[in-house]
Amino acid sequence: MNSNFKLKIKNYLEGLQNLPDNKKKIILWVVVGVLAVIMGFFWIRSAGERLNKIGESMGNINFPQMETPQINIPNITDQTADWKTYTNNQYGFEIKYPEGWDMQENIPNKKFVLKFTAKENYPVLAIQFLADDYSKIMAGEEKKLSDWIKNNPEQPAGVENDIVFSGIPAKEFLYYSPIGAEEQLIIIEKNNLVLQVNSYKNSVLDQMLSTFKFIEK
């Protein structure tokens, strides 16, 4: 049987030698392709086995546990949680103010005035409800702003802004005072009255005004 197999191989090789060159090249490329496929198969199989071993080794490694740092973000609402609350049902509003601040109510010449004063007598927040005409108040404040700009050319210019205060459109006037603070005046027309707020920007008064809200009378 071995002799017959060898004879067949010999005859096959002699047949190949008698083939034209182009057919020899085709057969050669086919053989090379088959060998490449076989080698690639064994290479991929070997690589997969190595990766499995690496995965098993990594699974046995105990990595140190990293603790995520906790960051405490200050909450403005929490800062005012223990403040006192002033409520006025007649004019329909409420506002919070810090413990230890002085609060005064006054009603001179048919107008309501509410003042909050810090222990150091500064800053001061004043809230007024006026029965005067809104357009006249606005005209007077705009003239005051124009005169202030003319008389203080070396100071930062005063400005007039359209803002929303407690959900209602309002006018804001800003002035730079001699002590370096930024004076704020807010004017709102509501229920045939004019609400006027005198404050200072970039102070605790900003937090106080953030708690102001209108309520049902």
TIZAFI-271285 format. One record per residue (C-alpha): residue number from 1; x, y, z. Coordinates in steps of 0.02 Angstrom, whole numbers, m for minus. Example, Ala and Ser with C-alpha at 12.3 -4.5 7.8 and 13.67 -1.06 7.14 Angstrom:
% residues 2
<zanu><nr>1</nr><xx>615</xx><yy>m225</yy><zz>390</zz></zanu>
<zanu><nr>2</nr><xx>684</xx><yy>m53</yy><zz>357</zz></zanu>
END
This chain:
% residues 217
<zanu><nr>1</nr><xx>0</xx><yy>0</yy><zz>0</zz></zanu>
<zanu><nr>2</nr><xx>142</xx><yy>117</yy><zz>40</zz></zanu>
<zanu><nr>3</nr><xx>222</xx><yy>83</yy><zz>m129</zz></zanu>
<zanu><nr>4</nr><xx>59</xx><yy>124</yy><zz>m219</zz></zanu>
<zanu><nr>5</nr><xx>42</xx><yy>287</yy><zz>m120</zz></zanu>
<zanu><nr>6</nr><xx>222</xx><yy>336</yy><zz>m161</zz></zanu>
<zanu><nr>7</nr><xx>191</xx><yy>296</yy><zz>m344</zz></zanu>
<zanu><nr>8</nr><xx>36</xx><yy>405</yy><zz>m346</zz></zanu>
<zanu><nr>9</nr><xx>134</xx><yy>549</yy><zz>m267</zz></zanu>
<zanu><nr>10</nr><xx>273</xx><yy>527</yy><zz>m395</zz></zanu>
<zanu><nr>11</nr><xx>151</xx><yy>527</yy><zz>m540</zz></zanu>
<zanu><nr>12</nr><xx>62</xx><yy>680</yy><zz>m467</zz></zanu>
<zanu><nr>13</nr><xx>225</xx><yy>778</yy><zz>m452</zz></zanu>
<zanu><nr>14</nr><xx>277</xx><yy>729</yy><zz>m629</zz></zanu>
<zanu><nr>15</nr><xx>106</xx><yy>788</yy><zz>m689</zz></zanu>
<zanu><nr>16</nr><xx>133</xx><yy>955</yy><zz>m602</zz></zanu>
<zanu><nr>17</nr><xx>301</xx><yy>978</yy><zz>m686</zz></zanu>
<zanu><nr>18</nr><xx>221</xx><yy>953</yy><zz>m857</zz></zanu>
<zanu><nr>19</nr><xx>89</xx><yy>1088</yy><zz>m823</zz></zanu>
<zanu><nr>20</nr><xx>103</xx><yy>1260</yy><zz>m903</zz></zanu>
<zanu><nr>21</nr><xx>185</xx><yy>1397</yy><zz>m796</zz></zanu>
<zanu><nr>22</nr><xx>22</xx><yy>1492</yy><zz>m768</zz></zanu>
<zanu><nr>23</nr><xx>m65</xx><yy>1339</yy><zz>m694</zz></zanu>
<zanu><nr>24</nr><xx>88</xx><yy>1304</yy><zz>m586</zz></zanu>
<zanu><nr>25</nr><xx>73</xx><yy>1480</yy><zz>m514</zz></zanu>
<zanu><nr>26</nr><xx>m111</xx><yy>1457</yy><zz>m479</zz></zanu>
<zanu><nr>27</nr><xx>m80</xx><yy>1292</yy><zz>m387</zz></zanu>
<zanu><nr>28</nr><xx>64</xx><yy>1373</yy><zz>m291</zz></zanu>
<zanu><nr>29</nr><xx>m45</xx><yy>1518</yy><zz>m233</zz></zanu>
<zanu><nr>30</nr><xx>m183</xx><yy>1399</yy><zz>m182</zz></zanu>
<zanu><nr>31</nr><xx>m61</xx><yy>1299</yy><zz>m77</zz></zanu>
<zanu><nr>32</nr><xx>9</xx><yy>1457</yy><zz>2</zz></zanu>
<zanu><nr>33</nr><xx>m167</xx><yy>1517</yy><zz>41</zz></zanu>
<zanu><nr>34</nr><xx>m215</xx><yy>1353</yy><zz>123</zz></zanu>
<zanu><nr>35</nr><xx>m57</xx><yy>1355</yy><zz>229</zz></zanu>
<zanu><nr>36</nr><xx>m92</xx><yy>1537</yy><zz>279</zz></zanu>
<zanu><nr>37</nr><xx>m268</xx><yy>1494</yy><zz>334</zz></zanu>
<zanu><nr>38</nr><xx>m206</xx><yy>1346</yy><zz>436</zz></zanu>
<zanu><nr>39</nr><xx>m68</xx><yy>1447</yy><zz>518</zz></zanu>
<zanu><nr>40</nr><xx>m187</xx><yy>1590</yy><zz>554</zz></zanu>
<zanu><nr>41</nr><xx>m310</xx><yy>1471</yy><zz>636</zz></zanu>
<zanu><nr>42</nr><xx>m177</xx><yy>1402</yy><zz>753</zz></zanu>
<zanu><nr>43</nr><xx>m111</xx><yy>1577</yy><zz>790</zz></zanu>
<zanu><nr>44</nr><xx>m283</xx><yy>1642</yy><zz>838</zz></zanu>
<zanu><nr>45</nr><xx>m314</xx><yy>1488</yy><zz>944</zz></zanu>
<zanu><nr>46</nr><xx>m148</xx><yy>1510</yy><zz>1032</zz></zanu>
<zanu><nr>47</nr><xx>m178</xx><yy>1697</yy><zz>1060</zz></zanu>
<zanu><nr>48</nr><xx>m351</xx><yy>1661</yy><zz>1133</zz></zanu>
<zanu><nr>49</nr><xx>m277</xx><yy>1537</yy><zz>1256</zz></zanu>
<zanu><nr>50</nr><xx>m147</xx><yy>1665</yy><zz>1310</zz></zanu>
<zanu><nr>51</nr><xx>m281</xx><yy>1799</yy><zz>1334</zz></zanu>
<zanu><nr>52</nr><xx>m385</xx><yy>1680</yy><zz>1439</zz></zanu>
<zanu><nr>53</nr><xx>m236</xx><yy>1647</yy><zz>1550</zz></zanu>
<zanu><nr>54</nr><xx>m203</xx><yy>1834</yy><zz>1569</zz></zanu>
<zanu><nr>55</nr><xx>m387</xx><yy>1862</yy><zz>1613</zz></zanu>
<zanu><nr>56</nr><xx>m380</xx><yy>1727</yy><zz>1745</zz></zanu>
<zanu><nr>57</nr><xx>m222</xx><yy>1805</yy><zz>1818</zz></zanu>
<zanu><nr>58</nr><xx>m302</xx><yy>1979</yy><zz>1822</zz></zanu>
<zanu><nr>59</nr><xx>m453</xx><yy>1908</yy><zz>1911</zz></zanu>
<zanu><nr>60</nr><xx>m343</xx><yy>1848</yy><zz>2051</zz></zanu>
<zanu><nr>61</nr><xx>m266</xx><yy>2020</yy><zz>2081</zz></zanu>
<zanu><nr>62</nr><xx>m340</xx><yy>2121</yy><zz>2226</zz></zanu>
<zanu><nr>63</nr><xx>m341</xx><yy>2304</yy><zz>2178</zz></zanu>
<zanu><nr>64</nr><xx>m347</xx><yy>2434</yy><zz>2318</zz></zanu>
<zanu><nr>65</nr><xx>m519</xx><yy>2512</yy><zz>2344</zz></zanu>
<zanu><nr>66</nr><xx>m527</xx><yy>2698</yy><zz>2305</zz></zanu>
<zanu><nr>67</nr><xx>m639</xx><yy>2805</yy><zz>2414</zz></zanu>
<zanu><nr>68</nr><xx>m734</xx><yy>2943</yy><zz>2323</zz></zanu>
<zanu><nr>69</nr><xx>m709</xx><yy>3109</yy><zz>2413</zz></zanu>
<zanu><nr>70</nr><xx>m868</xx><yy>3192</yy><zz>2474</zz></zanu>
<zanu><nr>71</nr><xx>m890</xx><yy>3375</yy><zz>2430</zz></zanu>
<zanu><nr>72</nr><xx>m1009</xx><yy>3478</yy><zz>2535</zz></zanu>
<zanu><nr>73</nr><xx>m1091</xx><yy>3612</yy><zz>2427</zz></zanu>
<zanu><nr>74</nr><xx>m1162</xx><yy>3757</yy><zz>2528</zz></zanu>
<zanu><nr>75</nr><xx>m1348</xx><yy>3782</yy><zz>2509</zz></zanu>
<zanu><nr>76</nr><xx>m1414</xx><yy>3960</yy><zz>2520</zz></zanu>
<zanu><nr>77</nr><xx>m1585</xx><yy>3895</yy><zz>2574</zz></zanu>
<zanu><nr>78</nr><xx>m1504</xx><yy>3806</yy><zz>2723</zz></zanu>
<zanu><nr>79</nr><xx>m1416</xx><yy>3967</yy><zz>2773</zz></zanu>
<zanu><nr>80</nr><xx>m1583</xx><yy>4055</yy><zz>2792</zz></zanu>
<zanu><nr>81</nr><xx>m1676</xx><yy>3907</yy><zz>2869</zz></zanu>
<zanu><nr>82</nr><xx>m1654</xx><yy>3969</yy><zz>3048</zz></zanu>
<zanu><nr>83</nr><xx>m1692</xx><yy>4152</yy><zz>3008</zz></zanu>
<zanu><nr>84</nr><xx>m1846</xx><yy>4239</yy><zz>3072</zz></zanu>
<zanu><nr>85</nr><xx>m1991</xx><yy>4271</yy><zz>2954</zz></zanu>
<zanu><nr>86</nr><xx>m2081</xx><yy>4437</yy><zz>2945</zz></zanu>
<zanu><nr>87</nr><xx>m2257</xx><yy>4427</yy><zz>2873</zz></zanu>
<zanu><nr>88</nr><xx>m2369</xx><yy>4572</yy><zz>2827</zz></zanu>
<zanu><nr>89</nr><xx>m2547</xx><yy>4522</yy><zz>2781</zz></zanu>
<zanu><nr>90</nr><xx>m2603</xx><yy>4700</yy><zz>2747</zz></zanu>
<zanu><nr>91</nr><xx>m2480</xx><yy>4726</yy><zz>2603</zz></zanu>
<zanu><nr>92</nr><xx>m2467</xx><yy>4542</yy><zz>2562</zz></zanu>
<zanu><nr>93</nr><xx>m2284</xx><yy>4494</yy><zz>2577</zz></zanu>
<zanu><nr>94</nr><xx>m2158</xx><yy>4405</yy><zz>2685</zz></zanu>
<zanu><nr>95</nr><xx>m1969</xx><yy>4407</yy><zz>2703</zz></zanu>
<zanu><nr>96</nr><xx>m1838</xx><yy>4321</yy><zz>2810</zz></zanu>
<zanu><nr>97</nr><xx>m1704</xx><yy>4410</yy><zz>2911</zz></zanu>
<zanu><nr>98</nr><xx>m1556</xx><yy>4351</yy><zz>3018</zz></zanu>
<zanu><nr>99</nr><xx>m1565</xx><yy>4325</yy><zz>3205</zz></zanu>
<zanu><nr>100</nr><xx>m1512</xx><yy>4480</yy><zz>3302</zz></zanu>
<zanu><nr>101</nr><xx>m1562</xx><yy>4607</yy><zz>3170</zz></zanu>
<zanu><nr>102</nr><xx>m1669</xx><yy>4755</yy><zz>3219</zz></zanu>
<zanu><nr>103</nr><xx>m1839</xx><yy>4769</yy><zz>3133</zz></zanu>
<zanu><nr>104</nr><xx>m1942</xx><yy>4929</yy><zz>3133</zz></zanu>
<zanu><nr>105</nr><xx>m2112</xx><yy>4970</yy><zz>3059</zz></zanu>
<zanu><nr>106</nr><xx>m2168</xx><yy>5149</yy><zz>3026</zz></zanu>
<zanu><nr>107</nr><xx>m2315</xx><yy>5225</yy><zz>2932</zz></zanu>
<zanu><nr>108</nr><xx>m2277</xx><yy>5411</yy><zz>2905</zz></zanu>
<zanu><nr>109</nr><xx>m2376</xx><yy>5517</yy><zz>2780</zz></zanu>
<zanu><nr>110</nr><xx>m2485</xx><yy>5376</yy><zz>2713</zz></zanu>
<zanu><nr>111</nr><xx>m2341</xx><yy>5260</yy><zz>2671</zz></zanu>
<zanu><nr>112</nr><xx>m2278</xx><yy>5100</yy><zz>2748</zz></zanu>
<zanu><nr>113</nr><xx>m2093</xx><yy>5087</yy><zz>2791</zz></zanu>
<zanu><nr>114</nr><xx>m2006</xx><yy>4929</yy><zz>2852</zz></zanu>
<zanu><nr>115</nr><xx>m1822</xx><yy>4932</yy><zz>2900</zz></zanu>
<zanu><nr>116</nr><xx>m1702</xx><yy>4792</yy><zz>2944</zz></zanu>
<zanu><nr>117</nr><xx>m1537</xx><yy>4843</yy><zz>3022</zz></zanu>
<zanu><nr>118</nr><xx>m1386</xx><yy>4735</yy><zz>3065</zz></zanu>
<zanu><nr>119</nr><xx>m1308</xx><yy>4738</yy><zz>3238</zz></zanu>
<zanu><nr>120</nr><xx>m1168</xx><yy>4849</yy><zz>3173</zz></zanu>
<zanu><nr>121</nr><xx>m1300</xx><yy>4972</yy><zz>3103</zz></zanu>
<zanu><nr>122</nr><xx>m1246</xx><yy>4921</yy><zz>2927</zz></zanu>
<zanu><nr>123</nr><xx>m1310</xx><yy>4866</yy><zz>2807</zz></zanu>
<zanu><nr>124</nr><xx>m1490</xx><yy>4927</yy><zz>2809</zz></zanu>
<zanu><nr>125</nr><xx>m1633</xx><yy>4858</yy><zz>2706</zz></zanu>
<zanu><nr>126</nr><xx>m1784</xx><yy>4971</yy><zz>2682</zz></zanu>
<zanu><nr>127</nr><xx>m1950</xx><yy>4915</yy><zz>2607</zz></zanu>
<zanu><nr>128</nr><xx>m2083</xx><yy>5045</yy><zz>2569</zz></zanu>
<zanu><nr>129</nr><xx>m2259</xx><yy>5040</yy><zz>2499</zz></zanu>
<zanu><nr>130</nr><xx>m2304</xx><yy>5210</yy><zz>2427</zz></zanu>
<zanu><nr>131</nr><xx>m2472</xx><yy>5277</yy><zz>2370</zz></zanu>
<zanu><nr>132</nr><xx>m2387</xx><yy>5398</yy><zz>2249</zz></zanu>
<zanu><nr>133</nr><xx>m2405</xx><yy>5389</yy><zz>2060</zz></zanu>
<zanu><nr>134</nr><xx>m2288</xx><yy>5260</yy><zz>1983</zz></zanu>
<zanu><nr>135</nr><xx>m2243</xx><yy>5365</yy><zz>1830</zz></zanu>
<zanu><nr>136</nr><xx>m2197</xx><yy>5514</yy><zz>1939</zz></zanu>
<zanu><nr>137</nr><xx>m2086</xx><yy>5406</yy><zz>2050</zz></zanu>
<zanu><nr>138</nr><xx>m1999</xx><yy>5334</yy><zz>1896</zz></zanu>
<zanu><nr>139</nr><xx>m1976</xx><yy>5506</yy><zz>1818</zz></zanu>
<zanu><nr>140</nr><xx>m1899</xx><yy>5571</yy><zz>1978</zz></zanu>
<zanu><nr>141</nr><xx>m1780</xx><yy>5423</yy><zz>1994</zz></zanu>
<zanu><nr>142</nr><xx>m1725</xx><yy>5434</yy><zz>1812</zz></zanu>
<zanu><nr>143</nr><xx>m1686</xx><yy>5619</yy><zz>1835</zz></zanu>
<zanu><nr>144</nr><xx>m1588</xx><yy>5578</yy><zz>1993</zz></zanu>
<zanu><nr>145</nr><xx>m1489</xx><yy>5447</yy><zz>1896</zz></zanu>
<zanu><nr>146</nr><xx>m1451</xx><yy>5570</yy><zz>1755</zz></zanu>
<zanu><nr>147</nr><xx>m1394</xx><yy>5705</yy><zz>1879</zz></zanu>
<zanu><nr>148</nr><xx>m1287</xx><yy>5579</yy><zz>1973</zz></zanu>
<zanu><nr>149</nr><xx>m1196</xx><yy>5528</yy><zz>1814</zz></zanu>
<zanu><nr>150</nr><xx>m1163</xx><yy>5711</yy><zz>1768</zz></zanu>
<zanu><nr>151</nr><xx>m1101</xx><yy>5756</yy><zz>1942</zz></zanu>
<zanu><nr>152</nr><xx>m991</xx><yy>5602</yy><zz>1963</zz></zanu>
<zanu><nr>153</nr><xx>m892</xx><yy>5587</yy><zz>1802</zz></zanu>
<zanu><nr>154</nr><xx>m748</xx><yy>5498</yy><zz>1888</zz></zanu>
<zanu><nr>155</nr><xx>m859</xx><yy>5368</yy><zz>1974</zz></zanu>
<zanu><nr>156</nr><xx>m926</xx><yy>5210</yy><zz>1892</zz></zanu>
<zanu><nr>157</nr><xx>m1084</xx><yy>5258</yy><zz>1801</zz></zanu>
<zanu><nr>158</nr><xx>m1252</xx><yy>5223</yy><zz>1881</zz></zanu>
<zanu><nr>159</nr><xx>m1365</xx><yy>5108</yy><zz>1780</zz></zanu>
<zanu><nr>160</nr><xx>m1549</xx><yy>5067</yy><zz>1758</zz></zanu>
<zanu><nr>161</nr><xx>m1599</xx><yy>4885</yy><zz>1728</zz></zanu>
<zanu><nr>162</nr><xx>m1756</xx><yy>4787</yy><zz>1691</zz></zanu>
<zanu><nr>163</nr><xx>m1767</xx><yy>4643</yy><zz>1815</zz></zanu>
<zanu><nr>164</nr><xx>m1892</xx><yy>4520</yy><zz>1887</zz></zanu>
<zanu><nr>165</nr><xx>m1920</xx><yy>4532</yy><zz>2074</zz></zanu>
<zanu><nr>166</nr><xx>m2023</xx><yy>4398</yy><zz>2161</zz></zanu>
<zanu><nr>167</nr><xx>m2098</xx><yy>4349</yy><zz>1993</zz></zanu>
<zanu><nr>168</nr><xx>m2148</xx><yy>4527</yy><zz>1944</zz></zanu>
<zanu><nr>169</nr><xx>m2062</xx><yy>4642</yy><zz>1815</zz></zanu>
<zanu><nr>170</nr><xx>m1971</xx><yy>4783</yy><zz>1903</zz></zanu>
<zanu><nr>171</nr><xx>m1847</xx><yy>4924</yy><zz>1879</zz></zanu>
<zanu><nr>172</nr><xx>m1676</xx><yy>4922</yy><zz>1961</zz></zanu>
<zanu><nr>173</nr><xx>m1563</xx><yy>5074</yy><zz>1987</zz></zanu>
<zanu><nr>174</nr><xx>m1383</xx><yy>5049</yy><zz>2042</zz></zanu>
<zanu><nr>175</nr><xx>m1269</xx><yy>5183</yy><zz>2116</zz></zanu>
<zanu><nr>176</nr><xx>m1093</xx><yy>5174</yy><zz>2184</zz></zanu>
<zanu><nr>177</nr><xx>m1091</xx><yy>5255</yy><zz>2356</zz></zanu>
<zanu><nr>178</nr><xx>m945</xx><yy>5353</yy><zz>2432</zz></zanu>
<zanu><nr>179</nr><xx>m908</xx><yy>5208</yy><zz>2551</zz></zanu>
<zanu><nr>180</nr><xx>m876</xx><yy>5093</yy><zz>2403</zz></zanu>
<zanu><nr>181</nr><xx>m1038</xx><yy>4994</yy><zz>2414</zz></zanu>
<zanu><nr>182</nr><xx>m1161</xx><yy>4975</yy><zz>2271</zz></zanu>
<zanu><nr>183</nr><xx>m1328</xx><yy>5048</yy><zz>2317</zz></zanu>
<zanu><nr>184</nr><xx>m1480</xx><yy>4962</yy><zz>2243</zz></zanu>
<zanu><nr>185</nr><xx>m1655</xx><yy>5032</yy><zz>2219</zz></zanu>
<zanu><nr>186</nr><xx>m1797</xx><yy>4920</yy><zz>2157</zz></zanu>
<zanu><nr>187</nr><xx>m1964</xx><yy>4994</yy><zz>2103</zz></zanu>
<zanu><nr>188</nr><xx>m2120</xx><yy>4889</yy><zz>2069</zz></zanu>
<zanu><nr>189</nr><xx>m2300</xx><yy>4937</yy><zz>2033</zz></zanu>
<zanu><nr>190</nr><xx>m2424</xx><yy>4818</yy><zz>2114</zz></zanu>
<zanu><nr>191</nr><xx>m2606</xx><yy>4834</yy><zz>2168</zz></zanu>
<zanu><nr>192</nr><xx>m2610</xx><yy>5022</yy><zz>2137</zz></zanu>
<zanu><nr>193</nr><xx>m2462</xx><yy>5044</yy><zz>2254</zz></zanu>
<zanu><nr>194</nr><xx>m2277</xx><yy>5066</yy><zz>2223</zz></zanu>
<zanu><nr>195</nr><xx>m2156</xx><yy>4949</yy><zz>2310</zz></zanu>
<zanu><nr>196</nr><xx>m1985</xx><yy>5028</yy><zz>2334</zz></zanu>
<zanu><nr>197</nr><xx>m1838</xx><yy>4927</yy><zz>2402</zz></zanu>
<zanu><nr>198</nr><xx>m1675</xx><yy>5010</yy><zz>2456</zz></zanu>
<zanu><nr>199</nr><xx>m1532</xx><yy>4888</yy><zz>2475</zz></zanu>
<zanu><nr>200</nr><xx>m1346</xx><yy>4857</yy><zz>2446</zz></zanu>
<zanu><nr>201</nr><xx>m1281</xx><yy>4731</yy><zz>2318</zz></zanu>
<zanu><nr>202</nr><xx>m1158</xx><yy>4591</yy><zz>2359</zz></zanu>
<zanu><nr>203</nr><xx>m1205</xx><yy>4581</yy><zz>2542</zz></zanu>
<zanu><nr>204</nr><xx>m1316</xx><yy>4479</yy><zz>2658</zz></zanu>
<zanu><nr>205</nr><xx>m1458</xx><yy>4586</yy><zz>2593</zz></zanu>
<zanu><nr>206</nr><xx>m1453</xx><yy>4486</yy><zz>2430</zz></zanu>
<zanu><nr>207</nr><xx>m1499</xx><yy>4331</yy><zz>2530</zz></zanu>
<zanu><nr>208</nr><xx>m1636</xx><yy>4423</yy><zz>2622</zz></zanu>
<zanu><nr>209</nr><xx>m1713</xx><yy>4485</yy><zz>2459</zz></zanu>
<zanu><nr>210</nr><xx>m1705</xx><yy>4309</yy><zz>2388</zz></zanu>
<zanu><nr>211</nr><xx>m1830</xx><yy>4257</yy><zz>2524</zz></zanu>
<zanu><nr>212</nr><xx>m1951</xx><yy>4398</yy><zz>2485</zz></zanu>
<zanu><nr>213</nr><xx>m2116</xx><yy>4339</yy><zz>2411</zz></zanu>
<zanu><nr>214</nr><xx>m2291</xx><yy>4406</yy><zz>2388</zz></zanu>
<zanu><nr>215</nr><xx>m2432</xx><yy>4314</yy><zz>2477</zz></zanu>
<zanu><nr>216</nr><xx>m2620</xx><yy>4317</yy><zz>2466</zz></zanu>
<zanu><nr>217</nr><xx>m2697</xx><yy>4450</yy><zz>2576</zz></zanu>
END
